[in-house]
Amino acid sequence: MSKSDLIIRPDRRRFLLGASGLVAGASAFRFPTPAIAQGAPLKVGLMLPYSGTFGRLGQFIDNGFRLYAEQQGGKLGGRAIEFVQIDDESKPESATDNMNRLVGRDKVDIVVGTVHSGVAMAMVKVARDTNTMLVIPNAGVNEATGPLCAPHIFRTSFSNWQVCQPMGKVMFDAGHKNVATITWRYAAGQQMVDAFKEGFTAAGGKVVEDLAVPFPEVEFQALITRIATLKPDAVFAFFAGGGAVKFVRDYAAAGLSKSIPLYGAGFLTDGTLQAQGDAAEGIKTTLHYADNLDGATNKTFSEAFLKKTGKEGDIYAVQGYDAAALLDIGLKAVKGDFTARAPMVAAMRAAKIDSPRGPVSFNKGNNPVQDIYLREVRKGQNVKIGVAGKAVDDPARGCRA
Ligand code: PHB
């Protein structure tokens, strides 16, 4: 980590601010001073989970973002950058305060974050209130590029709808007519299950039961027993990070993987395979990435990420990498002059990113338009076995951009 990096943990910040520094609303802050001298480092706030069930996901996004910047000599659009980092712990209840501190106190120019849909909702609201540029490198909450869309809010990941709607037809066509769903009870889980059901019921399928545990609980036993009783043709699941590891292992340990095939959003098996081991073999998922994509960009990205971190890249690393790529495109268009907001945003909106995942462009809500692959876990790899949707475009319902 370089000297310019500031790691601010919420508890430490609270201590530094004292009771009087704790305010709930954006209105109590002075908004960022836009006139940053040309050439001064651009301040990038990384608001990500660095701990908890999504901790590894946040770390991989962070590493992906930094890798891209390092490949440009530590600059984006020719402009030096400096980071202010905050661990959001995937806690929606702290999200408004954390975002306000980055914007109001640390006066970051841009915020990049986060993983959790509930935290992202709070960030989007503050970004709108304070006109702060926000790039979301994971959280799929539909509203961010739907009813709450804004010219200065971009996403380099996916919408919850986008990844899961195509899975409905895939499962129906595979002969599964009666399916149970299981997820965490929070925005992302709800929206992913809803999107799956939209595709599945349109194809003619029937959902026999929706099961859920509170986020980030990992006590799955009672619900796995319920699945064994229901005997659906297959199960559709959304879990991610540490929770996905535990769920997939528990499902296999209960002996269900052989009789009731497990499907899901690709997060169920991305960045988790080493820990899941044999329990994940044969799971089919839909996602905008696969381990064996044969494009040159994926090859060079994967090699560079492995060299930098000693770890295999995954979708989270790709999304972080592309967040930096998108900002690079925007800043290049304005020769590093971040205050030229309108042309910068226009360049980002028109961007065509040659991503490790394949080609990415942006829709009217600033959500990526991208292929959704069908993958199967084979010998510890998420292998692409088909394309569930070509250039899938989130409908951006409610976005009046
Ligand atoms: C989300 O909350 O939007 C979310 C979290 C983790 C994932 C995917 C989506 O892997």
Residues whose N, C-alpha, C, O or C-beta is under 5 A from the ligand:
A	BS01	PHB	V115 H116 S117 A139 G140 V141 A188 A240 F267
